Amino acid sequence: MSQSLGNLEETVLLIVAVMPEEAYGYTVSEEYYKNMSSRISISAVHTVLKRLEKKGYIKSEMGGSTTERGGRRKRIFSVTKLGLRTLEEIQENRMKLWNMMPKLNFSS
């Protein structure tokens, strides 16, 4: 992994990777709430998305304009090969640590 990711960056990257629909600011924010049970502002999501794009973990393209958005276009995000490889490395490293965890018995 060439650059380290903060917890919020990792979470947003993972959300973009697993979203079944188009990933843009609002949908990422809603998916974050759904999975993390915590709100994050759309402006914070946009900041993280821009940072991830600058690092090469995601890419974006402009979607078509819609009447619901007053003719404005959405910036749609998707994960790059580097982003997927980074997520795989993070998962692998975390699983190594989890597998080292002693089996604790909390029932006694």
C-alpha positions as MATLAB code, in Angstrom:
seq = 'MSQSLGNLEETVLLIVAVMPEEAYGYTVSEEYYKNMSSRISISAVHTVLKRLEKKGYIKSEMGGSTTERGGRRKRIFSVTKLGLRTLEEIQENRMKLWNMMPKLNFSS';
ca = [
       0.000    0.000    0.000;
       1.727    3.160   -1.181;
      -0.211    5.661    0.937;
      -1.983    5.164    4.214;
      -5.705    5.720    4.553;
      -7.523    7.167    7.509;
     -10.541    5.353    8.908;
     -13.041    7.647    7.154;
     -11.172    7.372    3.846;
     -11.119    3.584    4.111;
     -14.827    3.445    4.938;
     -15.834    5.757    2.080;
     -13.609    3.839   -0.359;
     -15.213    0.571    0.725;
     -18.706    2.069    0.381;
     -17.951    3.250   -3.166;
     -16.617   -0.235   -3.975;
     -19.710   -2.100   -2.760;
     -22.477    0.269   -3.839;
     -24.943   -1.480   -6.137;
     -25.930    1.825   -7.740;
     -24.132    4.991   -8.812;
     -21.850    6.361   -6.115;
     -22.065   10.127   -5.746;
     -22.031   12.436   -2.737;
     -25.615   11.916   -1.571;
     -25.753    8.143   -2.126;
     -22.407    7.636   -0.377;
     -23.655    9.705    2.568;
     -26.860    7.632    2.783;
     -24.976    4.336    2.492;
     -22.594    5.498    5.227;
     -25.536    6.161    7.546;
     -27.171    2.834    6.659;
     -24.032    0.824    7.433;
     -22.330    2.866   10.141;
     -25.414    4.183   12.001;
     -23.825    7.609   12.006;
     -24.443   10.668    9.844;
     -21.794   12.296    7.706;
     -22.369   15.546    5.856;
     -22.349   15.552    2.082;
     -19.616   18.192    2.127;
     -17.442   15.871    4.255;
     -18.150   13.032    1.813;
     -17.115   15.262   -1.113;
     -13.896   16.203    0.681;
     -13.020   12.537    1.223;
     -13.987   11.589   -2.343;
     -11.743   14.326   -3.746;
      -8.880   13.184   -1.513;
      -9.321    9.550   -2.601;
      -9.409   10.604   -6.243;
      -6.240   12.662   -5.847;
      -4.513    9.603   -4.332;
      -5.658    7.458   -7.280;
      -7.983    5.121   -5.348;
     -11.126    6.243   -7.176;
     -11.965    7.991  -10.422;
     -14.929   10.097  -11.399;
     -16.934   11.085  -14.423;
     -19.826   13.415  -14.932;
     -23.229   11.760  -15.246;
     -26.076   13.093  -17.318;
     -28.197   16.038  -16.217;
     -31.579   15.354  -14.645;
     -34.691   17.445  -14.160;
     -34.736   16.496  -10.452;
     -31.396   18.281  -10.078;
     -32.467   21.317  -12.069;
     -30.423   20.226  -15.076;
     -27.234   19.825  -13.035;
     -25.016   16.807  -13.568;
     -23.737   14.443  -10.864;
     -20.116   13.403  -10.414;
     -20.152    9.590  -10.349;
     -17.308    7.770   -8.561;
     -15.877    4.293   -9.067;
     -12.945    2.436   -7.538;
      -9.708    2.034   -9.507;
      -7.508   -1.066   -9.620;
      -5.222    0.625   -7.087;
      -8.219    1.231   -4.828;
      -9.327   -2.406   -5.016;
      -5.795   -3.661   -4.405;
      -5.513   -1.338   -1.412;
      -8.805   -2.575    0.047;
      -7.637   -6.171   -0.381;
      -4.371   -5.379    1.428;
      -6.236   -3.679    4.261;
      -8.573   -6.665    4.619;
      -5.670   -9.120    4.552;
      -3.739   -7.196    7.219;
      -6.804   -6.882    9.439;
      -7.598  -10.594    9.102;
      -4.032  -11.467   10.156;
      -4.569   -9.493   13.346;
      -8.061  -10.914   13.961;
      -6.708  -14.428   13.465;
      -4.057  -13.751   16.110;
      -6.760  -12.764   18.595;
      -7.014  -15.319   21.381;
     -10.317  -17.117   21.607;
     -11.928  -15.413   24.584;
     -14.755  -16.944   26.506;
     -17.084  -14.200   27.672;
     -19.794  -16.548   28.955;
     -18.144  -17.336   32.298;
];
